[in-house]
């Protein structure tokens, strides 16, 4: 194989090498693509006409309805993180389960799952729990490795438990790959894959992973009681009062989770519409906690729930040709409820603006969203040049030549993604690797929802694998100096193993990922 035939492979290796230096992802992808595009033109193996598709690619990404969910979910998560939901949950769950041996670890996993379903932002969850739970666990005599591993692993649940930014980005990428795979097979009326399918598919595996974490903590508490001792019973609070406080901390985020996920899984709203609902709900929740005008905010929250229920039972479209009397009453009620929501939303926004929270959340959302979309543009250029250099054919030949056929190809892709996770961020893997390998696997007859869930869990390990696991970096930044980096690494290893076990279980029992989407959406 001469240099001309291997430019696509060299391009991929060069991109990974530059990314390891820490150079910004978007500029790395675009810069490497342009450089190899020019090299390919010099050797006469690249048609610069491929670049003509770039403006259309960018326009398509910027007008993609699915990707609108990204800033909305980021806003929702950031707003909830600022509203101190995690603090209340950790404090009360810690008291509730702390009386059991290993109970603080249980509470960390449960709170991590709840925050994953409401915020979905790994950095915010890990830092918050690291600041609040880690000192308590260490003070109560917990093994430092077990404590840090539990917190880091619970923080990464936001990548697999919906709604998740990873699932939104992965769902959009897989949807394009699925459509491409069907067109390549001569299917000109292709089936579609939605982010809602992926949300439904990831729900059971995500909850299963939480169960694995808790079972591991039960095992550690039984085998090594000193590693996770029980907390002494506090006399200053009764059991009844403890349950009341726990319910008060639990009900608002759970109600928001049910509203967002229920509207998606129930077919009431698309993921993008549900993300807007979540953003509004997070504003109301944060405004209620900020104090002042609580009656208006609580009325708006109740009106929002009533509006959801009304939408699920009545057809509120005003453009229909025939509207019955009952429909007219329902539409009028919907207008009134919307007005109540608007008043409460305005009151919340006023309180949050006065306190400075709204500005911080808006800036954080803008930064994260801009990063994602700039990377998306760089990835679009990278994929165009890679395809122009014949990279698609090279990857297809490599995967189809693997021993074991489809199973061998899937195992190879999963191993490559797992190894890349040691060094690359999940966004880089989604935008660079998935568009290359997914169409080939889907043409082999692999279920797209199952493949998406497998990839999502695989990507989740990238946050925990040393030396560059981002959850480990976040935790290292807030952990006391008495906790060493090696203790954090050792604590993460068992949870990486549990994630791989979950990957194996879903590989053996695909229905764990495909049953719920088929039940709800009759997909595939």
Buried (B, 14 or more C-beta within 10 A) or exposed (E): EEEBEBBBBBBBEBBBEBBEEEEBBBEBBBBBBBEBBEBBEEBEBBEEEBBEBBEEBBEEBEEBEBBBBBBBBBBBBBBBBBBBBBBBBBBBBBBBBBBBBBBBBBBBBBBBBBBBBBBBBBBBBBBBBBBBBBBBBBEBEBBBBBBBBBBBBBBBBBBBBBBBBBBBBBBBBBBBBBBBBBEBEEEEEBEEBBBBBBBBBBBBBBBBBBBBBBEBBBEBBEEEEEBBBBBEEEEEEEEEEBEEBBEEBBEBBBBBBBBBBBBBBEEBBBBBBBBBBBBBBBBBBBBBBBEBBBEBBBBBBBBBBBBBEBBEEBEBEEEEEEBEEEBEEBBEBBEEBEEBBEBBBBBBBBBBEEBEBBEBBBEBBEEBBEBBBBBBBBBBBBBBBBBBBBBBEBBBEBBBEBEEEBEBBBBBBBEBBBEBBEBBBBBBBBBBBBBBBBBBBBBBEBBBBBBBBBBBBBBBBBBBBBEBBBBBBBBBEBBEEEBBBEBBBBBBBBBBBBBBBBBEBBBEEBEBBBBBBBEBBEBE
